[in-house]
Amino acid sequence: MIRLILVDDDVAFTRVLKRAMTARDYEVTVCNTIDEARETAAVAHADVVLLDLNISGESGTVLIDAFSAINPKTRIVVLTA
């Protein structure tokens, strides 16, 4: 099973994407804030991170190092609208 962390402050979007990815046998963890994503990065090992570029006015790119430090093989995809 592929472990996916979805980081986006749009709750409706994360709810829909989680449902769709779970139906395709992904294990999905949702983070709606940068702080929540930092905490998750410290304890959860992800295969893929889908990362919003702008999270509540902050740059989501600050999280790239946090996820990469835990697992350098983690694939990080940056999303933007």
GISULGI-V833409 format. One record per residue. RES is the residue in one letter. D_LAST is the distance of its C-alpha to the last C-alpha in whole Angstrom. Layout:
res->RES d_last->D_LAST
res->RES d_last->D_LAST
This chain:
res->M d_last->28
res->I d_last->25
res->R d_last->24
res->L d_last->20
res->I d_last->18
res->L d_last->15
res->V d_last->14
res->D d_last->11
res->D d_last->12
res->D d_last->11
res->V d_last->15
res->A d_last->14
res->F d_last->12
res->T d_last->14
res->R d_last->17
res->V d_last->16
res->L d_last->15
res->K d_last->18
res->R d_last->20
res->A d_last->19
res->M d_last->20
res->T d_last->23
res->A d_last->24
res->R d_last->24
res->D d_last->26
res->Y d_last->23
res->E d_last->24
res->V d_last->21
res->T d_last->21
res->V d_last->18
res->C d_last->18
res->N d_last->16
res->T d_last->17
res->I d_last->18
res->D d_last->21
res->E d_last->21
res->A d_last->20
res->R d_last->22
res->E d_last->25
res->T d_last->24
res->A d_last->24
res->A d_last->27
res->V d_last->29
res->A d_last->26
res->H d_last->26
res->A d_last->23
res->D d_last->23
res->V d_last->19
res->V d_last->17
res->L d_last->13
res->L d_last->12
res->D d_last->9
res->L d_last->9
res->N d_last->9
res->I d_last->12
res->S d_last->14
res->G d_last->14
res->E d_last->15
res->S d_last->13
res->G d_last->13
res->T d_last->15
res->V d_last->18
res->L d_last->18
res->I d_last->19
res->D d_last->22
res->A d_last->23
res->F d_last->22
res->S d_last->24
res->A d_last->27
res->I d_last->27
res->N d_last->27
res->P d_last->26
res->K d_last->26
res->T d_last->23
res->R d_last->20
res->I d_last->17
res->V d_last->13
res->V d_last->10
res->L d_last->7
res->T d_last->4
res->A d_last->0
